[in-house]
């Protein structure tokens, strides 16, 4: 099969006839509207109209004709300037029953030389729509010639991901430079020499002309006339795309100041290039960037690869107070680190201090990593910080972390869900805005609840769960009048629970108890932040208390046995080995300073 001729078609004002009213018809209408064409839908009155298509019809973006297709539609619904012939036809009918209609429409379109595209029938099409990536003037179309549309979409995504961000804007600037060069040179040539000197270009030129890299002598007047456009052609061919993308609006004037006229002799007298390439490269590498990343529950081995790369490449790091030391040990020696100075009564001031530091660093072109405990969007104020930076012109990149709300129970031997025991998981905070106590969740059999930031006020929390008069209310500790345990919003005092502290760290501790005795347990054993509280029958699915009021389990064994499989050492893994290497690096620098 010969290759298809790919073209970029100007469709402004064209009439596109779309036969059908399904989801594909809606997609065809959207594409027609996007390129400036007018779509007309033809569908029988009984045909179901796609919900999005209904909106387009309602707001006048699409004209809808409620009847079956007629041959005369091809020559009566089009533009006046081409004798009412439609410009293109899209047939979106599907199924075996429509095969005859699809074949008929394709046949008469071919006879009248009208472009026709038929759904899932390459042999009936005279054109196809490629999978496109659009970024301003840049358009990339990928087609598999009807052999695999999903593959074309994937290839398009892969190709687009290789381009620098906002590359379309850079192409727009290059187009501005090219147009100004052409206009100035054209005016000068008209006055001095009517013969054209500007080199012509086209997107489809398969290779460079033989003269593209020829040696230019000092007295070559023709070369002098075209030196600016030749320079532009050279950078488009040889410069890295990231360097081209870093050209800014103010660079355009610099180019024309460097080459003030279209003739400038001797050519070799121009010693400095129009643009400083080293400055452009630095600009492309030093684009300010803010990253919100979660560091996981505690162990460096549970960092995502993306967050680990961010730690290694950031130029400024703003870390939460509770980010564990093994994570902080991974930060390169010369990277400035600011730890949040949060303590009771100073949380908001400390938060604002970090935001201000981050903004100041961004304005200097730094790559700022806002390193959080757990996941940035699970009670990490990540959405607030995202909005704060975005409103100031810096759109954050957000990297997920393994939230302790789900991983800490796992490391404590508590399955958040277990068939026949727990079919719901609820994540709550124990401390609301400005330190206020939030509304406690209602009891429900089969529910597991995880409380974050709650151990410092565990007494108040438990009281709100079981009720201040729980000991006197039969319905709150046994069964109510209807025989249902946990009357109203109150939790039974015998509900199993677990306090999990410093999950996945070497000093992890788990206290297993019930709501009746957990406050006493925490007061007796003391606090080891960060920690959380898990409630529900799932707390005793794998491990129990053996009748004791509470039991304490020390240490973390979650990675035992993996050393031989993934090269982890002593539970810290490869990340721990990297931290040790950096510690040795610090010592060597100290000894030589």
LOVOZA-365913 format. One line per 3 residues: number of its first residue (from 1); their letters; for each residue x, y, z of C-alpha. Coordinates in pm, 1 decimal, m for minus. Layout:
BEGIN
NUM> A> X:Y:Z  ... .
// end
This chain:
BEGIN
1> XXX> 0.0:0.0:0.0  147.9:340.9:m98.7  211.1:592.6:175.8 .
4> XXX> m66.9:841.2:247.4  m17.9:1208.8:165.7  m30.2:1395.9:496.0 .
7> XXX> m150.3:1754.0:462.2  m243.8:2043.4:687.8  m583.7:2159.0:565.1 .
10> XXX> m727.2:2508.3:623.9  m1091.0:2435.1:714.4  m1208.5:2777.5:830.0 .
13> XXX> m1564.7:2830.2:708.2  m1594.9:2481.6:559.5  m1907.3:2268.2:592.7 .
16> XXX> m1853.5:1923.8:745.6  m2143.8:1682.6:710.3  m2155.5:1423.5:990.7 .
19> XXX> m2385.2:1123.5:951.9  m2474.0:984.3:1295.8  m2522.7:1120.0:1647.4 .
22> XXX> m2312.3:891.0:1868.5  m1995.6:958.0:2071.0  m1778.8:942.6:1757.1 .
25> XXX> m2005.0:1199.4:1590.2  m1953.8:1425.1:1891.8  m1575.1:1384.2:1861.8 .
28> XXX> m1590.6:1471.2:1490.0  m1798.4:1780.5:1570.2  m1546.7:1889.1:1834.0 .
31> XXX> m1259.7:1857.9:1586.3  m1453.7:2049.3:1318.2  m1532.4:2331.5:1560.2 .
34> XXX> m1167.8:2338.8:1673.7  m1042.9:2402.6:1317.9  m1307.9:2663.1:1236.3 .
37> XXX> m1545.4:2451.6:1028.0  m1923.1:2431.3:1062.8  m2050.7:2080.6:1144.9 .
40> XXX> m2396.8:1963.5:1034.8  m2539.5:1648.0:1193.2  m2784.0:1421.9:1011.1 .
43> XXX> m2957.3:1154.9:1219.3  m3302.4:992.4:1220.6  m3555.5:1131.8:1473.0 .
46> XXX> m3547.2:808.7:1673.7  m3165.6:804.9:1699.5  m3016.1:871.7:2042.3 .
49> XXX> m2808.4:1189.8:2049.7  m2489.8:1184.0:2257.7  m2525.4:1403.2:2569.0 .
52> XXX> m2226.0:1624.8:2480.8  m2359.4:1662.3:2128.8  m2691.5:1779.6:2270.9 .
55> XXX> m2510.8:2068.4:2441.1  m2337.4:2167.6:2118.2  m2672.4:2170.9:1938.5 .
58> XXX> m2835.8:2365.8:2220.7  m2571.6:2640.3:2210.9  m2574.6:2668.4:1831.6 .
61> XXX> m2232.5:2519.6:1765.7  m2378.8:2234.1:1562.0  m2673.6:2225.0:1324.5 .
64> XXX> m2885.3:1909.4:1354.3  m3116.4:1772.7:1083.6  m3355.1:1509.5:1221.1 .
67> XXX> m3397.7:1270.3:929.7  m3209.7:1006.0:738.0  m2928.3:1083.4:497.1 .
70> XXX> m3024.9:1181.3:140.6  m2793.4:1188.7:m160.3  m2891.3:1548.3:m228.5 .
73> XXX> m2745.1:1655.5:106.2  m2399.4:1644.4:m47.8  m2483.6:1916.3:m299.9 .
76> XXX> m2734.3:2131.1:m110.4  m2591.8:2181.8:238.2  m2251.7:2324.0:141.9 .
79> XXX> m2115.0:2673.1:91.4  m2252.7:2908.7:m172.3  m1907.0:2982.1:m316.3 .
82> XXX> m1859.9:2617.3:m418.3  m2216.7:2570.2:m543.7  m2346.0:2426.9:m214.9 .
85> XXX> m2122.8:2118.2:m221.1  m2013.3:2008.2:126.7  m1637.9:2008.4:195.2 .
88> XXX> m1608.6:1678.7:383.3  m1828.1:1394.3:506.2  m1782.0:1190.7:824.4 .
91> XXX> m1984.3:870.0:849.7  m2002.9:753.4:1213.2  m2260.2:477.9:1170.1 .
94> XXX> m2154.8:142.5:1314.6  m2267.1:m218.4:1307.9  m2342.5:m464.4:1030.6 .
97> XXX> m2685.0:m318.0:962.0  m2527.8:11.8:850.2  m2269.0:m140.7:616.4 .
100> XXX> m2484.0:m85.4:308.7  m2548.4:279.7:399.3  m2179.3:342.6:469.7 .
103> XXX> m2078.1:188.8:138.5  m2339.2:392.1:m50.5  m2233.0:725.1:103.3 .
106> XXX> m1866.7:650.2:33.2  m1941.3:563.0:m331.1  m2130.3:880.8:m413.6 .
109> XXX> m1874.4:1096.2:m228.9  m1595.7:945.9:m438.6  m1788.4:1010.8:m758.2 .
112> XXX> m1831.8:1377.0:m666.9  m1474.1:1406.3:m535.6  m1591.3:1492.7:m185.2 .
115> XXX> m1360.1:1394.6:100.0  m1516.4:1112.9:302.3  m1417.9:937.3:623.1 .
118> XXX> m1604.9:623.4:730.4  m1578.0:483.9:1082.3  m1373.8:160.7:1105.3 .
121> XXX> m1370.2:118.7:725.0  m1032.4:229.6:582.3  m1124.2:90.9:240.7 .
124> XXX> m1423.4:330.1:223.4  m1223.5:640.1:323.2  m1053.3:894.3:100.6 .
127> XXX> m890.8:1058.2:403.2  m826.3:980.6:769.5  m767.9:1193.7:1078.3 .
130> XXX> m429.4:1141.4:1242.2  m377.8:1150.5:1616.0  m260.4:1507.7:1667.1 .
133> XXX> m59.5:1705.1:1921.1  m121.0:2079.6:1904.9  83.5:2349.8:2074.9 .
136> XXX> 20.7:2686.7:1915.9  159.9:2677.8:1562.3  312.6:2334.3:1621.4 .
139> XXX> 102.2:2040.2:1509.9  221.6:1681.2:1502.3  6.2:1417.9:1334.7 .
142> XXX> 56.8:1043.3:1373.1  m128.8:786.4:1164.4  m104.6:409.9:1135.9 .
145> XXX> m304.9:418.1:811.8  m601.6:256.9:978.1  m401.9:m35.8:1114.8 .
148> XXX> m415.3:59.1:1481.7  m559.1:391.9:1600.6  m477.8:325.6:1966.5 .
151> XXX> m114.2:273.1:1875.9  m112.3:605.2:1689.0  m238.6:777.9:2002.9 .
154> XXX> 35.1:621.1:2212.6  307.5:714.2:1963.2  177.1:1070.0:1957.3 .
157> XXX> 198.5:1089.8:2335.6  552.2:948.7:2335.4  670.4:1196.8:2070.2 .
160> XXX> 506.6:1494.1:2239.2  666.1:1404.2:2573.7  1013.5:1447.0:2419.6 .
163> XXX> 952.4:1812.6:2334.9  1043.0:2097.1:2571.6  746.1:2247.1:2757.6 .
166> XXX> 559.1:2523.0:2568.1  765.9:2464.1:2256.3  486.1:2614.0:2047.2 .
169> XXX> 561.0:2956.6:2196.0  924.6:2925.5:2087.8  814.7:2836.9:1735.2 .
172> XXX> 591.0:3146.0:1737.7  891.7:3361.4:1829.2  1107.1:3203.7:1558.6 .
175> XXX> 825.9:3274.1:1312.9  824.5:3637.4:1424.2  1199.9:3661.6:1365.1 .
178> XXX> 1167.2:3498.5:1021.7  882.9:3729.9:918.3  1069.2:4044.5:1026.3 .
181> XXX> 1384.3:3932.7:844.7  1185.8:3861.4:529.7  1001.6:4195.6:544.1 .
184> XXX> 1317.7:4401.6:601.5  1519.6:4215.3:339.7  1234.1:4231.9:90.5 .
187> XXX> 1207.5:4609.4:127.5  1582.4:4652.3:88.9  1601.1:4423.1:m214.6 .
190> XXX> 1312.8:4604.1:m382.4  1506.3:4929.4:m355.2  1849.3:4793.9:m451.1 .
193> XXX> 1799.4:4482.2:m660.7  1471.5:4334.7:m790.0  1620.4:3983.5:m798.1 .
196> XXX> 1515.0:3776.6:m493.1  1789.0:3691.3:m246.7  1586.2:3544.7:39.7 .
199> XXX> 1615.2:3169.0:69.9  1283.3:2988.9:40.7  1183.9:2728.3:296.8 .
202> XXX> 917.3:2460.9:326.4  828.0:2212.6:601.0  846.4:1923.0:356.9 .
205> XXX> 1198.1:1981.8:218.3  1352.9:1635.3:267.2  1712.9:1746.1:306.3 .
208> XXX> 1943.6:2047.8:318.1  2037.8:2221.7:m2.6  2398.5:2175.5:m117.9 .
211> XXX> 2461.9:2542.8:m34.6  2336.0:2516.8:322.8  2684.5:2488.2:477.6 .
214> XXX> 2896.8:2636.9:201.4  3190.0:2862.8:288.7  3100.6:3231.8:273.4 .
217> XXX> 3371.7:3478.1:175.4  3400.8:3834.8:299.6  3319.9:3991.0:m38.1 .
220> XXX> 3020.4:3767.6:m115.7  2740.0:4021.8:m155.2  2468.4:3763.4:m217.2 .
223> XXX> 2562.4:3585.7:103.6  2554.5:3916.7:289.5  2201.4:3977.4:170.6 .
226> XXX> 2082.0:3651.5:321.0  2306.4:3617.4:623.5  2027.4:3668.3:879.0 .
229> XXX> 1791.9:3415.4:727.2  2084.6:3176.2:684.0  2172.4:3215.9:1051.4 .
232> XXX> 1811.0:3144.7:1145.8  1809.7:2832.5:928.0  2132.3:2714.4:1087.9 .
235> XXX> 2007.3:2743.6:1446.5  1679.3:2570.0:1356.0  1879.8:2281.1:1214.1 .
238> XXX> 2155.4:2245.3:1473.0  2058.6:2399.1:1805.3  1913.4:2167.6:2073.7 .
241> XXX> 1538.6:2207.6:2103.8  1570.1:2317.2:2467.7  1797.1:2602.3:2359.1 .
244> XXX> 1549.1:2709.6:2093.1  1268.7:2690.6:2348.4  1456.4:2927.7:2580.2 .
247> XXX> 1450.0:3215.8:2326.8  1243.3:3493.8:2484.8  1058.6:3791.5:2337.2 .
250> XXX> 1335.7:4036.5:2427.1  1587.0:3819.2:2237.7  1418.6:3915.3:1909.5 .
253> XXX> 1537.4:4276.6:1936.7  1888.5:4154.3:2024.6  1903.5:3963.8:1697.7 .
256> XXX> 1811.1:4267.1:1489.7  2052.6:4488.1:1681.1  2332.2:4242.0:1605.3 .
259> XXX> 2237.7:4240.9:1234.9  2107.1:4595.0:1179.1  2097.8:4573.9:797.3 .
262> XXX> 2065.6:4301.5:540.5  2410.9:4387.9:399.3  2702.1:4414.2:638.0 .
265> XXX> 3061.0:4380.2:515.1  3303.9:4244.7:593.7  3111.0:3945.6:718.4 .
268> XXX> 3390.7:3829.6:948.0  3386.5:4163.9:1127.4  3082.8:4046.8:1319.1 .
271> XXX> 3267.4:3871.0:1600.7  2979.8:3806.9:1844.8  2673.6:3597.9:1760.8 .
274> XXX> 2323.8:3754.4:1776.1  2242.5:3548.0:2085.7  2466.1:3428.3:2368.4 .
277> XXX> 2420.6:3049.6:2350.3  2573.1:2990.5:2692.0  2322.6:3229.7:2847.4 .
280> XXX> 2038.6:3052.9:2667.1  2159.3:2714.2:2790.2  2180.8:2838.7:3148.4 .
283> XXX> 1833.6:2985.5:3112.2  1691.7:2655.9:2986.9  1849.2:2465.9:3276.1 .
286> XXX> 1768.0:2718.8:3548.3  1395.7:2755.3:3489.6  1243.7:2801.6:3834.1 .
289> XXX> 1051.0:2499.2:3950.5  857.0:2408.2:4262.8  805.1:2041.5:4353.1 .
292> XXX> 567.0:1919.3:4623.0  676.4:1568.4:4717.5  583.4:1311.2:4976.9 .
295> XXX> 864.5:1130.4:5157.4  654.6:831.6:5262.1  604.8:695.5:5614.7 .
298> XXX> 969.0:708.5:5722.5  1204.1:453.6:5567.4  1419.5:578.5:5277.1 .
301> XXX> 1347.9:247.9:5104.4  986.3:357.8:5063.9  1069.4:675.7:4872.6 .
304> XXX> 947.6:683.7:4514.5  1219.3:706.1:4251.7  1077.4:1041.9:4140.3 .
307> XXX> 1107.1:1189.5:4489.3  1457.8:1050.0:4529.2  1559.6:1219.0:4202.1 .
310> XXX> 1400.2:1542.9:4324.4  1602.6:1524.5:4647.0  1922.8:1479.9:4448.2 .
313> XXX> 1857.6:1758.4:4194.4  1679.8:2030.4:4394.8  1881.2:2344.2:4468.3 .
316> XXX> 1672.5:2437.4:4775.7  1480.5:2199.2:5003.5  1203.9:2300.2:5242.8 .
319> XXX> 1122.4:2005.2:5470.2  853.6:1931.8:5725.2  968.0:1894.7:6085.2 .
322> XXX> 860.7:1529.6:6092.6  1057.1:1414.4:5786.5  1285.9:1147.0:5940.8 .
325> XXX> 1662.0:1189.2:5961.5  1734.4:892.1:5726.4  1544.4:1078.8:5453.6 .
328> XXX> 1726.5:1403.9:5524.3  2058.4:1216.1:5510.7  1999.3:1160.1:5138.9 .
331> XXX> 2017.5:1533.0:5066.5  2346.0:1632.0:4895.6  2589.8:1808.5:5124.7 .
334> XXX> 2578.4:2151.4:4958.4  2201.1:2174.8:4909.9  2048.1:2433.5:5146.5 .
337> XXX> 1782.6:2276.7:5372.0  1521.7:2462.2:5575.1  1326.4:2263.6:5836.1 .
340> XXX> 981.4:2393.0:5931.3  997.2:2557.4:6274.4  651.1:2441.4:6376.5 .
343> XXX> 552.6:2416.5:6741.7  222.3:2474.4:6923.3  104.9:2828.2:6854.6 .
346> XXX> 352.3:2885.6:6570.2  220.0:2654.3:6298.9  79.2:2924.9:6070.6 .
349> XXX> 382.8:3151.6:6104.9  617.6:2861.5:6030.3  409.0:2762.3:5728.8 .
352> XXX> 417.8:3116.1:5591.6  792.6:3131.5:5650.6  846.4:2823.1:5432.2 .
355> XXX> 622.5:2961.4:5157.9  808.1:3292.2:5159.2  1145.8:3117.7:5142.7 .
358> XXX> 1022.5:2904.7:4854.3  893.5:3203.4:4657.7  1218.2:3396.6:4707.1 .
361> XXX> 1417.9:3097.7:4579.0  1190.5:3056.8:4277.2  1240.1:3419.4:4180.1 .
364> XXX> 1613.5:3345.3:4168.8  1557.3:3057.4:3928.3  1603.8:2779.5:4184.9 .
367> XXX> 1450.9:2433.2:4184.6  1262.9:2418.7:4513.9  1161.8:2089.1:4672.8 .
370> XXX> 888.5:2109.6:4934.4  944.7:1778.7:5112.1  654.4:1648.3:5316.7 .
373> XXX> 591.9:1350.0:5538.1  368.9:1080.6:5386.7  170.1:1203.3:5085.8 .
376> XXX> 139.9:1578.0:5014.1  m237.0:1559.7:4957.0  m327.3:1351.9:5265.7 .
379> XXX> m346.7:1612.7:5543.1  m26.3:1768.0:5412.7  m169.1:2106.3:5306.2 .
382> XXX> m48.6:2020.7:4958.7  m348.3:2169.3:4780.6  m311.4:2496.2:4972.8 .
385> XXX> 54.3:2525.2:4877.8  m21.6:2431.2:4516.7  m274.8:2714.9:4492.9 .
388> XXX> m44.3:2959.2:4674.2  245.6:2908.1:4434.9  25.6:2889.1:4124.9 .
391> XXX> m135.7:3224.0:4207.8  215.0:3372.5:4210.9  306.2:3236.9:3869.9 .
394> XXX> 477.0:2908.2:3960.7  282.3:2590.4:3883.6  401.6:2310.2:4112.7 .
397> XXX> 486.3:1954.9:4016.9  331.2:1714.7:4268.6  493.6:1380.1:4347.6 .
400> XXX> 298.2:1126.5:4552.5  427.2:956.0:4862.2  322.3:636.6:5038.8 .
403> XXX> 80.0:767.6:5297.4  129.0:648.1:5653.0  m250.1:626.0:5683.1 .
406> XXX> m236.0:298.4:5488.2  126.5:183.7:5520.6  160.2:224.8:5899.7 .
409> XXX> m128.6:m14.3:5974.9  25.4:m258.8:5729.6  362.0:m250.4:5905.9 .
412> XXX> 180.3:m297.0:6236.5  9.2:m610.0:6108.4  m330.3:m440.9:6070.0 .
415> XXX> m502.6:m501.0:5734.3  m708.4:m190.9:5661.8  m969.9:m412.1:5495.5 .
418> XXX> m1036.0:m780.6:5554.2  m1319.0:m979.8:5404.8  m1591.9:m1042.0:5658.5 .
421> XXX> m1436.6:m800.4:5907.8  m1380.1:m459.6:5748.4  m1515.2:m329.9:5419.0 .
424> XXX> m1455.2:43.6:5472.2  m1150.6:258.1:5543.0  m1185.6:613.6:5669.1 .
427> XXX> m889.7:851.1:5707.8  m945.7:1134.4:5956.6  m745.9:1405.3:6124.1 .
430> XXX> m738.7:1439.0:6500.2  m659.2:1810.9:6476.9  m864.6:2050.2:6266.9 .
433> XXX> m782.2:2401.1:6149.7  m627.2:2623.1:6415.4  m607.3:2325.9:6651.9 .
436> XXX> m981.6:2271.8:6678.1  m1116.4:1923.2:6736.7  m1301.9:1790.1:6429.7 .
439> XXX> m1635.8:1613.1:6438.7  m1575.0:1244.1:6524.9  m1695.2:980.9:6276.9 .
442> XXX> m1994.8:765.9:6362.1  m1947.8:401.2:6456.0  m2032.7:138.8:6197.3 .
445> XXX> m1961.5:m229.6:6206.6  m1702.2:m324.0:5947.4  m1533.1:16.5:5941.2 .
448> XXX> m1161.4:83.5:5993.7  m1074.2:439.1:6091.3  m724.4:586.9:6082.7 .
451> XXX> m661.4:908.8:6277.0  m359.3:1119.6:6182.5  m223.6:1398.5:6405.9 .
454> XXX> m430.8:1274.4:6698.2  m202.8:1129.4:6967.9  m130.8:1463.0:7135.3 .
457> XXX> m503.5:1485.6:7218.5  m592.0:1118.1:7230.7  m788.3:1162.6:7556.0 .
460> XXX> m1025.3:1420.2:7405.7  m1058.8:1211.6:7090.1  m1153.1:891.9:7271.5 .
463> XXX> m1401.1:1081.9:7489.2  m1569.4:1224.5:7180.1  m1586.4:876.5:7024.1 .
466> XXX> m1734.1:681.5:7314.4  m1922.8:970.1:7472.6  m1854.3:1142.7:7804.8 .
469> XXX> m2123.0:928.7:7976.2  m2033.7:608.7:7797.6  m2001.2:418.5:8124.2 .
472> XXX> m2361.2:504.2:8219.4  m2526.3:448.7:7883.2  m2598.0:84.3:7818.6 .
475> XXX> m2642.5:145.5:7446.3  m2288.3:277.9:7416.3  m2101.7:m11.7:7566.8 .
478> XXX> m2322.2:m309.7:7505.7  m2637.1:m331.3:7302.3  m2914.5:m79.4:7268.7 .
481> XXX> m3282.2:m155.8:7291.6  m3283.6:m285.2:6935.2  m2983.2:m509.3:6995.5 .
484> XXX> m2743.9:m297.4:6785.8  m2397.4:m239.9:6932.6  m2277.0:120.9:6934.4 .
487> XXX> m2590.9:327.5:6981.3  m2604.7:654.1:6781.4  m2261.9:807.4:6706.5 .
490> XXX> m2083.4:636.0:6996.4  m1813.5:373.4:6960.6  m1807.8:68.1:7192.1 .
493> XXX> m1530.9:97.7:7449.7  m1415.2:m256.1:7367.7  m1335.7:m154.4:7007.2 .
496> XXX> m980.6:m279.9:6925.8  m728.1:m11.5:6837.1  m358.2:28.3:6767.3 .
499> XXX> m118.1:318.2:6810.8  153.4:303.1:6542.9  454.1:531.8:6587.5 .
502> XXX> 752.0:596.0:6356.1  620.3:339.9:6110.7  886.1:169.3:5891.6 .
505> XXX> 1171.2:323.4:6094.0  1407.1:109.1:6300.3  1250.2:238.1:6623.9 .
508> XXX> 891.8:167.6:6519.1  654.9:100.8:6807.3  303.3:m46.0:6814.0 .
511> XXX> 70.4:m28.0:7115.0  m229.9:m262.5:7084.5  m523.8:m188.7:7310.4 .
514> XXX> m894.3:m92.9:7309.5  m1068.1:242.1:7328.7  m1123.2:177.3:7698.7 .
517> XXX> m752.4:160.1:7785.5  m564.9:330.4:7496.3  m544.6:667.8:7675.6 .
520> XXX> m391.0:505.5:7981.2  m152.4:310.6:7757.5  m26.1:622.3:7578.0 .
523> XXX> 16.7:811.3:7906.7  209.6:519.7:8055.7  430.8:435.7:7758.7 .
526> XXX> 491.2:793.2:7647.3  487.8:943.2:7295.9  718.3:871.7:7000.7 .
529> XXX> 603.6:1096.8:6712.0  504.8:1082.7:6439.1  223.7:841.3:6516.8 .
532> XXX> m135.8:756.8:6436.1  m432.9:573.9:6583.4  m618.1:288.9:6408.0 .
535> XXX> m966.3:180.7:6518.9  m1173.9:m120.3:6424.2  m1203.0:m496.2:6439.8 .
538> XXX> m932.3:m521.0:6172.0  m677.5:m440.4:6445.5  m711.2:m797.3:6579.6 .
541> XXX> m741.2:m993.4:6254.7  m371.8:m1094.4:6250.4  m249.8:m1010.1:6601.7 .
544> XXX> m429.3:m988.9:6934.9  m355.8:m872.4:7290.4  m397.9:m1204.0:7465.7 .
547> XXX> m638.6:m1056.1:7720.3  m401.3:m779.1:7834.9  m515.3:m419.1:7859.0 .
550> XXX> m243.0:m331.8:7611.7  72.1:m477.1:7462.6  375.5:m296.5:7323.8 .
553> XXX> 576.1:m415.6:7022.4  917.1:m258.5:6954.4  1120.4:m252.4:6632.9 .
556> XXX> 1056.8:m279.7:6261.0  1096.9:m606.8:6073.8  912.6:m517.3:5755.9 .
559> XXX> 1212.5:m565.9:5525.2  1363.1:m872.4:5689.3  1449.6:m1137.7:5433.9 .
562> XXX> 1471.2:m898.9:5138.2  1847.0:m842.6:5156.7  1929.7:m1121.3:4917.8 .
565> XXX> 1649.1:m1025.3:4678.2  1695.7:m651.0:4628.8  2028.9:m576.2:4790.5 .
568> XXX> 1884.8:m399.6:5094.6  2101.3:m375.2:5405.1  1976.8:m375.6:5761.2 .
571> XXX> 1625.5:m259.0:5669.1  1756.0:71.4:5527.5  1810.6:m65.3:5179.1 .
574> XXX> 2005.2:88.9:4900.5  1896.9:433.6:5014.3  2075.2:371.7:5345.3 .
577> XXX> 2387.3:268.5:5158.4  2367.2:589.4:4955.0  2335.7:792.2:5274.9 .
580> XXX> 2644.5:617.8:5415.8  2836.1:701.2:5097.9  2737.3:1066.4:5132.3 .
583> XXX> 2844.3:1067.3:5495.8  3186.4:943.5:5389.7  3187.2:1215.6:5124.7 .
586> XXX> 3115.8:1476.3:5394.1  3404.0:1345.7:5604.5  3643.1:1358.3:5309.4 .
589> XXX> 3541.1:1719.0:5232.6  3583.3:1812.8:5596.6  3933.1:1667.1:5609.8 .
592> XX> 4041.5:1858.0:5297.2  3877.5:2193.7:5375.0 .
// end
